Amino acid sequence: MAILIDPDSPEAKERVKWEAQYTPWGPGARPYVKRDYPMLLHKAGRPPGGLGAAEIVEMQEVGSLQEGEIYRQRGFRPTPLEAIEHWEAEQTLFAELAAERAWEVKHGRHGEKAQQEIARAEAVAVDHLPSVPVTPIKPHSRESK
């Protein structure tokens, strides 16, 4: 059962003093101050099944501008729509880079070993692969005689 409070009562007047938003007893008396942090950031991606439109796959609460910048570099955005737009733009860029690499492979711009390495990396990737992970080249050891 709800407790009814008369809007003219001292309790209702005190409650209104502490609220910034509109309340059942009237408009809040405390001035509204916008605070940017803590903020909830969103990250878009492919749905778990791998098919369909982009959706929000992860959310993260950040407490400061520096922490927010770290997550922004990882693809998080302040609103769900911005996150989806960022993911779609990123996928378009990745598709262009993958197409350029495929053209280079087709026209012999990469050696045989590099082509095999590219094929192995693309076989493992789920989405477009923007770049092939670098395989370190071991230096040859020279034996002294």
Helices and strands as residue ranges (DSSP letters): H 10-18, E 39-45, E 55-62, H 65-73, H 80-106, H 112-124
